[in-house]
Amino acid sequence: MKRFSLKNALPAVVILLAAAAATVLPSCDEEKVEPLFAPTLESMEANYQTPQWYKDAKFGVFTHWGPQCEPESGDWYARNMYIPSHWHFNRHREKYGDQKTIGFKDVIHEWKADKWNPQELAQLFKSMGAKYVVSLANHHDNLDLWDSRYQEWNSVRVGPKRDIIGEWSKAVRGVGLHWGVSIHASHAWNWYETSRNYDGLLTKEDGAGTWWGEMGLDPQELYAQQHEPSKDSGHWNWDPNIVPPPSEVYRTKFMKRHKQLIDDYLPEVVYYDDTVAPFYPTFNDGIELTTYYYNKMYALNHGRQEVVACSKVLNEEQRKGMVWDIECGVPNEIVKPHWQTDTCIGNWHYDRGIYDRNG
């Protein structure tokens, strides 16, 4: 079997097994359909129904591919590269330079995606037997991989200068598969706190003589570190006793970004890399976004429920309103309703070392 490098050509592929197809896109004209969902978990639990296409799908592919694949060093590079005890720290200095000036914003600048061919990949996924594909819309690194009106750090303006999400959507749907997006960016608020001793506190005013300064970019729109640091920057949930609650400005921007993602690209699956929903339970924003999505697609599909929202760590009641995603695992008993597991081939982000070891 021929070996091949995946750095710029193929994304890190994550297998999705749906316990739970040719795509029919909804009409772009919303009918006067009364909203089915109020912005509450209770409304979701009472009214949501898993669509039949998803129940039948069984198998899909998650393309977990973004700028953190550029260093070829595996997952969470944009966080770990600022931790002196982590091997990513020295790897970054050897490949790019001192983190005080050349940080992850500059890794994004280096990422070109010049050999990426989504049409070829979509055909590959179909030949594998996949019925749906979920594309990374953003990771904790906070770069939007679409033509984002509300996030200046996006893949159309920087890095590849391509609408990654738009091209995925066209290619995947073009071969008759269902398509969706994964959203991870809520956590940039505390995930990037490791950058604070390096370039993580730079502002637009510091950009003289830099590539990003010439473009009028503000590093704080990416790093989002103008807040008090967490008591534990590795903490994953939104416990206000540990993580300073995200500001209204930060949450409002998050909502605008992802409502535009839904409006412009009409995904059939939305996956949150969150417990229940973004910012839950400290704020209701993630629940509001989910019900906005459900209602939007309910109207476009003429009063039919044809979409899926997935999230992690759902209790029995919450699983009635969303599809339970079990990362790298399965339930220890038969459960209803439908659920999904996902796992990665190699690391979540591309790791050249695995290829070099013939792993």
HULIN-V68482 format. One record per backbone hydrogen bond with DSSP energy under -1.0 kcal/mol. NH is the residue of the N-H (numbers start at 0). CO is the residue of the C=O. Records with the same first field share a line. If there is no record, write none. Layout:
NH = CO ; CO
//
This chain:
13 = 61
14 = 342
15 = 59
16 = 340
17 = 57
18 = 338
19 = 17
26 = 299
32 = 30
39 = 37
43 = 39
44 = 40
45 = 41
46 = 42
47 = 43
54 = 50
55 = 51
58 = 56
59 = 15
60 = 131
61 = 13
62 = 133
63 = 11 ; 61
64 = 62
68 = 65
69 = 66
71 = 68
73 = 349
79 = 75
80 = 76
81 = 78
82 = 79
85 = 82
88 = 85
90 = 86
91 = 87
92 = 88
93 = 89
94 = 90
95 = 91
96 = 91
100 = 97
101 = 97
106 = 102
107 = 103
108 = 104
109 = 105
110 = 106
115 = 112
120 = 116
121 = 117
122 = 118
123 = 119
124 = 120
125 = 121
126 = 122
127 = 123
128 = 125
129 = 124
130 = 58
132 = 177
133 = 60
134 = 179
135 = 62
136 = 181
137 = 181
141 = 138
143 = 152
144 = 136
147 = 145
153 = 151
154 = 143
157 = 153
160 = 154 ; 157
161 = 154
163 = 161
164 = 144
166 = 162
167 = 163
168 = 164
169 = 165
170 = 166
171 = 167
172 = 168
173 = 169
174 = 171
175 = 172
176 = 171
177 = 130
179 = 132
180 = 268
181 = 134
182 = 270
186 = 183
187 = 184
190 = 186
191 = 187
192 = 189
194 = 191
195 = 192
197 = 194
199 = 194
201 = 198
205 = 202
206 = 203
209 = 206
213 = 209
214 = 210
215 = 212
216 = 211
220 = 217
221 = 218
222 = 218
223 = 219
226 = 224
230 = 241
234 = 231
241 = 238
242 = 238
250 = 246
251 = 247
252 = 248
253 = 249
254 = 250
255 = 251
256 = 252
257 = 253
258 = 254
259 = 255
260 = 256
261 = 257
262 = 258
263 = 259
264 = 260
265 = 261
267 = 178
269 = 307
270 = 180
271 = 309
272 = 182
273 = 271
275 = 311
276 = 274
279 = 276
282 = 278
285 = 277
287 = 283
288 = 284
289 = 285
290 = 286
291 = 287
292 = 288
293 = 289
294 = 290
295 = 291
296 = 292
297 = 293
298 = 294
299 = 295
300 = 296
301 = 298
302 = 297
307 = 267
309 = 269
310 = 322
311 = 273
318 = 314
319 = 316
320 = 317
322 = 308
324 = 310
325 = 339
327 = 341
328 = 325
339 = 323
340 = 16
341 = 325
342 = 14
344 = 12
351 = 71
353 = 350
355 = 351
356 = 352
357 = 354
358 = 353
//
